[in-house]
């Protein structure tokens, strides 16, 4: 019976791992669809903004209020798209570069495209240093190097 029990336990573990991976793939797919929908909506809003600007110029009527509403709506959609892209990157174990948008592996310190230092490392360093009460000798050396020399 010991061998049979081991086989059953291994089968359950494998099925659980496959289920988790399938769930992760489904979540990623949903986020991609959501991002594509937001991107499509942004395009529609830009088209509407162009129509408003064209009609305004053609008729000579002022449509500043409508233009302001369109710009606000587009900005809000961009914020939603950024949030979805961040969730998508987190699900894919990636960190987006704040400078160029390139997705990098979670453990990366610098962006593989532009060389910018990735923000997540700064957050981790802050959390680690706040967990430690006294400053590490390396941090003291860094602080001395950052002070202006006369």
Secondary structure, DSSP 8 states (H G I E B T S, - for coil): -HHHHHHHHHHHHHHHHHHHHHHHHHHHHHHHHHHHHHHHHHHHHHHHHHHHHHHHHHH----HHHHHHHHHHHHHHHHHHHHHHHHHHHHTTEEE-TTT--EEETT-SB-TTT--B-HHHHHHHHHHHHHSSS--HHHHHHHHHHS---
